[in-house]
Amino acid sequence: MSINELESKCRELRELQRLIEEAQTEAETIKDAIKDAMGDSESVQAGGYKITYKAVTTARIDTAALKKTVPDLAVQFTKTTTARRFCVA
């Protein structure tokens, strides 16, 4: 692929990313409107759609606290991974 083709693809990518961001923002606005309409209800039926908005509890390890309290244990269970990051600036 030539430099001109790469530049064109980057321009196209940026435009698509902008459109995705706009669509995500619009989707979040719609979600917020639906949540407001639901009030305190956890579940609502709207025609063919069942909408749920429930509290979900999760448990995660506080790695910062673990490293501070038991650093040897934190090192023992720390897994390092390597990945390539794609970025167009």
C-alpha positions in Angstrom: 0.0 0.0 0.0 1.4 3.4 -1.0 1.8 6.4 1.4 -1.1 8.1 -0.3 -3.3 5.0 0.1 -2.3 4.8 3.8 -3.2 8.5 4.3 -6.5 8.0 2.6 -7.3 4.9 4.9 -6.3 7.0 8.0 -8.7 9.8 6.9 -11.4 7.2 6.3 -10.7 5.6 9.7 -10.9 8.9 11.5 -14.2 9.7 9.9 -15.7 6.3 10.9 -14.4 6.7 14.4 -16.0 10.2 14.6 -19.3 8.7 13.4 -19.1 5.8 15.9 -18.4 8.3 18.7 -21.4 10.4 17.7 -23.6 7.2 17.6 -22.4 6.1 21.0 -23.1 9.5 22.5 -26.6 9.4 21.0 -27.1 5.8 22.3 -26.1 6.9 25.8 -28.6 9.8 25.7 -31.4 7.4 24.7 -30.3 4.9 27.4 -30.5 7.7 30.0 -34.0 8.7 28.8 -35.1 5.1 29.1 -33.6 4.8 32.6 -35.3 8.1 33.7 -38.7 6.8 32.3 -38.2 3.5 34.3 -37.8 5.4 37.6 -37.2 2.8 40.4 -38.5 -0.1 38.4 -36.0 -2.9 37.8 -37.9 -4.3 34.8 -40.4 -2.9 32.2 -42.1 -4.4 29.2 -42.3 -2.1 26.2 -44.0 -3.8 23.3 -41.7 -6.6 22.3 -38.9 -5.3 24.5 -38.1 -6.3 28.0 -36.0 -3.7 29.6 -34.1 -4.4 32.8 -32.1 -2.0 34.9 -30.8 -3.9 38.0 -28.1 -3.4 40.5 -25.2 -5.8 40.0 -22.6 -6.5 42.7 -19.1 -7.5 41.8 -16.1 -8.4 43.9 -12.6 -7.4 42.7 -9.2 -7.5 44.3 -7.8 -4.1 45.2 -4.3 -4.6 43.7 -3.0 -1.4 45.0 -3.9 -2.3 48.6 -2.6 -5.9 48.0 0.7 -4.5 46.8 0.9 -2.2 49.8 -0.1 -4.8 52.4 1.5 -8.0 51.1 3.9 -7.0 48.3 5.6 -10.5 48.1 2.2 -12.1 47.5 1.2 -9.5 45.0 4.4 -10.1 43.0 3.9 -13.9 43.2 0.4 -13.6 41.6 1.1 -10.8 39.1 0.9 -11.9 35.5 2.6 -9.7 32.9 1.4 -9.7 29.3 2.6 -8.0 26.2 0.3 -6.7 23.4 0.7 -4.4 20.4 -1.3 -1.1 20.6 -2.6 0.4 17.4 -2.9 4.1 17.3 -3.4 6.7 14.5 -2.3 10.1 15.6 
